[in-house]
Amino acid sequence: MDILVTEKFSLLDYSFFVLVFFVSAGIGLYYAIQSRRVNTVDQYLLGGRKMGLLPVCCSLVATSVSGFSMIGLPAESYAYGTYTWIYSIQELIVAALLHFIFLEMFFELKLTSCFKYFEMRFNRKVRLLASGIFLFCGLLYLPVTVYTPALTFQRVTGVNVYVIVIVLSVLCASYTAIGGFKAVVWTDVFQLVLMISSLIIVVVVGTQGVGGIDNVIQAAKRGQRIVIAYDNLNSRTSAFGMILSNTLIIIYQSGFNQASLQRYLSLSDIVKMKISVWFVALTFTLIVFLVNFLGPVMYANYETCDPLSAGLIKKMDQILPHFVQEKASLFPGFNGIFIAGVFSASLSTTSSYLNAMSGIIYEDFISHRFPNLSDRTVNRILKNLVLVLGVLQIAFVFFIQMMGTIFQITVQCVALQCSTMITLFFLGMLFPKANSKGATVGALTCMIGVLSLIIGGLNNKPEPTLPLRTDGCEHQLNITSIPSQGLENSEDDTFWLFRLNFVYYTLVGTVIGITVGYLTSLATGGERVKNQKLLAVFLRVHEPREEEMRLRRKNTAESVDMCD
């Protein structure tokens, strides 16, 4: 533990940090008390489908922005340049696709579980396959959402990581369980405001610390940090590869993911759903700009004395917390607020997954076996499921820590989940002749392909960072040679490092899955979709309505009579 870091985390920092989470717990308690009057399943999982537009929009953004992104993106921009601005373009592309192709279909079907779509389009076996993949990957992903920020907190405070994980997991599971969907949404609103405010303050204070934006830009140019795009197709940072791969991932996370779909379906009409899509895209673009610009800001402050090379931090993912503590703290206690903001990003993702997974377990595995349960009983089941998932989250953190490289597999399971779900949704929505056999074979082929890529890429090393300097360090503290790798490949690195690999796994897996699935469908006779609402709007074949058919028959008969 770096003494230079821990000694700056004061009692006031701890106080502000704890206060943030008391507010989150208070929101959950408020909606728990309020929900006693209404105990329907729709109320608990979707807020009665009458949620306000602004809170749902904020919740969608908060769910999309993880703690990994808050820590990893600025570190990526610092080490590799500003190419990550491309994410904003991808978000706008996805917004257009959701607006014009997919959202209207989900609104018309009014599903509580997005996986029910697969039963309606294919059969129940495909639905259970998709639900099983989502739950399995979710169980592996949940521990990572709290483990990585807990490591960050440990590095700036010295508090045992397991204590942090247990306390925050219990807190998150508790307010999610007792408050339901409304508690999750309104907690996300509070946490999003905290995240964006903290980022803006850090950017402004850090920029002022080097004399303004012009000095930041000039330093970034000297350090080769102003990067529009990389054109090397073999690089994980190539613009072409990022746009293709990440667009698929964002389509899933923003549109097909159960956590996101719940929020869209909690709105009362399709107009609000489409507005929310563009709100999310524009707000996410703002966040991408802030975290991307933080890289040059930090580089301008550390141009001649890189903290990693100087031994002041041990890993590149510590650069942002170190920078906030050393140079960008606006007032006493701000360090605690900023770290709480990082945790807020993680907890918003965690609470969304807990709520979504409990709903999937009930809707896909319990409800059909016990169709006559009362709303009160279902409510209790859902709450208990959230608490059980919270306990499993804690247990899996210990498991991941002991298993070492399993951490990498855990994080990259997101690639498996994304590619498999996109394969199934695309086959169902965009390929009218796709059938259940093709969907099953395509999904399984996709999974095998992605797993092969993950296992084969476990020993991949990150690409070398851009130049880092130590010639201006005032104190020769543990200065080592400039590292060839800024982001080390170890079990407790941030999610961002592994995301750089699995974006390509998602693309390859999806292409393989859709190709094999569609060819299998054609080889087994294909299918004729009777319910056209199960297809994307532009592919629907509008059959004549019964009244139109009656009029046509009448007109035909009259024409025959006239001829006679």
N, C-alpha and C positions, 0 to 999 in steps of 0.2 A: 504494500500500500504506500502510495506516494505521500509523504508528510507534507510536501508543499501544497498538495491539494486538500487533504483532510483538515488541516488546521484552519482553513478559511470557511468551513461550514459551521456557522455559529448556532447558538440557541435560537436566535431569531429566525434563521433559515429553517430549522426544524419546526418551529412554531407555524410558519406560513405553509410549510409542506403539509403538516397535519391538518391545518385549517381547511385546505383545499379538499381533502378527503372527507372531512366532517360535513362539508357542504354537499358532496356527492351522496353520502349516506343519508343526509337530511332530506334530499330530494326523493330518494327511494322510500323513506319512511312516510313522507307526505302522501305519495301516491298509493302506498299500502293502506293507509287510513281511508283515503278517498275511495279506493276500489272495493271497500267492504259493502258499499251500496250496490255495486254491479259486479257479478261474478261470471259473466259469459266468457267462453273461450275466445271469441272474436275480440272482446275487450282486453283480455290478458295478452293475446298474441299480436293484435293489430290495432289496439286502441279504439275498437268499435268502428274502424274504417272512417273515422271522422276527425282525424288529427289535423292540426293546423299546418299550413304550407311551410311557414318559416322554420318551425322546430324540426319538421321532417327533413327539410333541405339541410339544415345544420347537422342533423344526425347522420345523414348520408355522407356528408363530407368527413365528419369525425370518424366514421367507420372506415372510410377509405384511407385515411392518414394514420398510419401506425407509428408506434414509438420507434420502430426500426427506421422508418423514413425520416423522422425528426432527427435522429442521431446519424444515420447512415448517409443520407443525401448530402448534407454539408461536408461530411468527411470525404465523400466521393468527389465532390466539386473541388475541395481543397487539394486532393491528391492527384486527380485525373483531369480537372478542368470542367468547364461549364456546359458540357455537351448534354447534361441531363435536362436542359430546358425543353428538349424534344418531347418530354412527357406531357407538356401542356398541349401540344399538337395532337397527340394520341387521345387525350381526354376529349378534345373537341370532335375528333372523328367518331369516337364512341358515342358521344352525345347525339350526333346526327343519326347514327344507326339505330339507337334506342328510340329516338323521337319518331322516325319515319317507318321503322320496320317492326320492332319487337314489343314496345310498351303497350300498344293498343290491343295486341293479342292477349297479353297477360291480364289487362284490365277487363276484357270481355269474359275471360274464363273465371275470374274472381277466385283464385286458388289460395288456400292458407299455406299449403306446402307446394313449393315449385316442382317437387318431384311427382306430384299427382299428374302433372302434364304428361309424364312418360307412360303412365298407366292409361290415360285417355288416348294418347297417340299410338302406343305400342301395346304393352300389356303390363300386368302387375309385376312380373319378374324383372322387367327392365327398371321399373320404379324402385323396387327393393335393391337392385344392384346399385343404382345411382345413390339412393339414400345411404346404403352401407358404405360406399366410397366416401361420401361426404362426412359421415360420422367418424369413420376410421381416421381420415386425414384431419378432421377437426380435433379429435382427441390428441393427436400428435402435435397439432399446431397450437392449441391452447396454452400448453406450458411455455412455449417459446414467446408468446405475447407478453408474459409477465417476467420470464427469466432474464431476458436481455436487458430491459430497463432496470431490473433488480441488480444486475451486475454493475450498471452505471452508477446506481445509488450507492452500492457498496464501495465503489472506487472513490467517491467523494465524501463518504462518511465513515467508512470502516465497519458499518453495521453488517452482521452476518447475512449472507444472501438468502439463506433459508428462512430466517426470521422475516425478512422483507416479503418473500414469496408467500409465506403462509398468511401473514397479516393482510396483504393486499388481495390475495385470492379470496379469502374469507369475506373481506369487505365487498369486493366486486360481486361475488356470488350472492351475498345477502341482499344488497339493494336491488339486484336484478330479480331475485326470487320474490321478494316481498312486494316490489313495486310494479313488476311486469313491464310491458312494452312502453308505457308512458314514462315510467321511471328511467328506462334506458334512454329514451329519446331526449328527455329534458336534461338528464345528466350529460348527454352528449353535447347539448347546446352550451351548457356551462363550460364544459371541458374544451370545446372548440374555441370559444371566446378567449379562454386562458391560453391556448396554444398559439393562436394568431397574435394576440397581444404580446406574448413573450417573445415570439420571433421578431416582430416589428421593433420592439425595444432593443433586442440584442443587435439587430442590423444597424439601427440608428446610432446606438452608443459605440459600436465597433467602428462604424464609418467615421464618426466624429473623432475617435481616438487616433486616426491617422491623417486627419486634416480634411476630410471630405471625400465625395465620390470620385473626383478627378484623381486623387492620389491612390484610391483603391484600384481604379482602372489601369493607371500607369504601372502600379506594382504587379497587377495581374498580367499585364502584357509582358513585363520583364520576365516573369516566371512562367510564361507560356500557358497561363490559366484560362485565357479567353479562347474557348474552343466551341465553334459552331456545330461541328459534327466531325466524326472520324469516318473516313471513306474506305478503310480497310475491312473488307467483308469477312476476313478471318478473325477480326477483333470482336470481343464481346461488346465493344462500344460503338460498333459501326451503326450509322444512322439507318440504313436500310433494314438491318436485322432488328434494331430496336423498335422501329415503327411497326414492322410486321408482328414481331413476337409480343411486344407489350400491348399492342392494340387488342390482341386476343385475350390477354390476361385482364385488361381493364374491362373488356366487354363482359367477362365472367364476373369479376368482382363488383362492377357497378350495375350490372343488369341481371345476370342469371343467378348470382349468389343468393341463397335464401335470406341472409341478413339484409341485403339491399332490397330484394323483392318485397320483403315484409314492409319496408318503409314506403315503397311506392304504393302498395296495395292498401296502406292505412289511409291514403288520401281518398277523397270522396268522388273525384271525377278525373277523366283522362287529361283535361286541360292542365290541372294542377300537377299531374304526374309529369307531363312534358315540360312544364315550367321548372320543376324540380331538377330535371336532367340538366338543363342549361345552367341553373344556379350552381349545381355541383361542379360542372365543367369549369365555369368561370372562377369559382372560389378555389378550386383545386389548382387552377393556373396561377392564382395569386400566391398560394402556398409554395408551389414549385418555384416561382420566381424568388420568394424570400429565402428558402433553404438553398437554392442554387447560388444566389448572390452571397450567401453567408460564406461560401468557399473562398471567393476572392477577398472578402472582408477579412477573414481569418488569415489568409496568406499575406495580405498587406501588413497585418500586425506582426506576423512571424516570418517576414520575408528573409531575414538574415539569421534567424534562430528558430529552426523547426523544433517544436517540443518533443517529437518522437525521436528524432536523431540526437537530440541533446539529453535524452533520458528522463525528461520531465514527465512524460507519459509512457505507458508500455505498449499501447496499441493505438492505431489510427482512430478507432471508434471512440477514443477518449478525448479527441481534439476539441469537440464542441463544449462539453462540460468544463474542460480545463480553460478554454477561452472565456466562457461566461464568468467563471470564478475569478480569473486573473485580470481581465480587461473590460468586460461588458456588463458588470453588475451596476445597475442604475441606482440602487439604494440598499441599505442594510436589510437583509432578508430576501432580496430578489433571487439569490441563488436557489433558495428553497422553492420559490414560486416557479422558477424555470424548470427545475428537476420535476416538480409536480406536474408541469405542463407536458413533459416527456412521458411521465407515467399516465397522464390523462389520455394521451393518444393511444397508449397500449390498453388501458382499461376500457376505453370506448369500443375498441375492437373485441376485447375479451367479453364484455357484457353483451355485445351484439351476437357473438357466437354462442354464448350460453343460452340466450333467449331463443335463437334460431334452432339450435340443436335440440333443446327441450321440445320445441314445437314439432320438429321432424320426428323425433322418437314417438311422440304421442300420435301424431297424424298418420304416420306410415306403419307403425308396428303395434299400436295399442288400440286405437279408436275402432278399427274394424272388428276386433275381437270382443270389445265391450261397447256396443253402439248405444246402449241405454243409460250410460252414466250421466248423473246430473252435472250441471255446470259447476256447482260447488266442489264436487268430487274431482272433476277434471282440473279445476284450478289448483287443488291441493297436489294432484299428481304432477302438474307442470312445475310447481314450486319445488317439490321434492326432487324432481329431475334436475333442476338447476343446481340445487345444493349438492347432489351426488356428482354432477359434472365438475363442480368446484373442488370437491375432494379428490376426484380423479386427476384434475389439473395439478394439484399439489403433489400427488404421488408420482405423476409422470415427470415432474421437474427433478425429483431425486433420481429417477431412473435414467433420465437423459444425462444428468451430471455424471453418473457412474459409468455410463456406456461410451462416453467420449465421442467418437466419430458418428454415433447414432444421431447426434445433434444435427449433423449435416443432412442425413437422410430425412430426419424429421422436418426440417425446413423445406427441403426440396419435394416433400410429399405434396406441397401446395402446387407444384408443377403437375404432378400426377392428377390431382383433383381438378385443376383448371382445364387441362387438356381433355380429360375424360368427359367432364360435364359439357364443355364446348362441343365435343364430338357428338354427344347425344342430342343436345339442343339443336345444333345445326342440321343434323340428319333429320330430326323431327320437323323443324320449321321450314327448312329451305330445300328439302329433297322429298317431294310428294310421293315418290315410289319407294322410299325407304321403309322397310318393315322391321318387325321385332327381332328377327334372326340377324338381319344386317346390323341393327343397333347393338345387339349383344356382342356379336363378333367384333364390330368396330371398336366398342368400348374396351373389350378385353385386349385386343391387339394394341390399342393406344396405351393401355396400362403397361403391357409387357415392354413396348418400345421405350416408354419414358423411364421405367425401372432400369432397363438396360443402360440407358444413357446416364442415369444417376449413379449407378454402381461403377460404370466405366469412368466417370468423371470425378470420383471421390478424391483422387490424388492430384487433381488439377491445381496449379498454382496461379495466384493472381498475376496480372501483367504488371511490369514495373511502373512505379509512379512517375510523375513529372519531377524535374529536379527539385531537391530540397537542400537548404543551406544551413550551416551552423557557424559561419565565419563571424557573425555579429553577436554571438552569445557572450554576455558579460561574465558569466561564471561557468567555468568548465566542469559542469556537473554530469558525470556519467556519459560524456559525449562519445558516441560510437560512430562508426562509419555510416554514411548515408545509406539507409536500407534500400535494397532493390525492390522490396515489396512493402507497400504501405499498409495493406490490409492482410494480416496474417491468416493463414488457413488453419485455425484451431477451433476446438469445440465451442468456445464461447464468443466467437466473432459475431458481429451483427448479421441480421437477416439480409442486409443489403448485399453483402459479398456473394451469398448463394443465389440471390435473385438474379445477379448478373449472369449466372450460368443457366438457371432454369427457365429464363425467358425463351431461350432457344430450344430447350427440351419441350416446352409447351407448344411451340410452333411445329416442330418435327412430329411430336406425338399427335397433334390435332390433324395434320395433313395425312398421316398414315391411317389414323382411325377413321376419318371421313371417307378416304379412298377405299379402304378395305370394307367398311360398312356398306357403302353404296353399291359396290360391285357384288357383295354378298347378297344384298337385297335383290338386285337384278337377276342374279343366278338362281334365287329361290322364288321367283315369280313376282317380286315387287308387291306393291299394295296400292289400293285406291282409297284415298282419305275421304270418308263420308262427311265428317264434321269439318267444314272448311275453316272454322275458327281456330283449328289447331295448326294452320299454316300461316306463314307471314302474309300480311295483307296483300302485297303485290302479286302473290302466287295463287290467290284464291280464285276458284272457278265458281261464279255466281249462277247457280241453277235457277230456272224460272220458278217463281213462287206459285202456290196452288191457285190463287186468284187469277194470276196471269195466264196459267195453263187453261183455266176454265173459259176465260175470254177468248183465247186463241181457238179453242175447240168450237165455241159458239160462232165466232167469225168464219171459221172454216165451214161449219154446217150451213150458215146463211149463204156463203158463196156458192156452195153446191146446189142449194135450192134455187138460187138465181139462175144458175146455169141450166138447171132442169126446166 
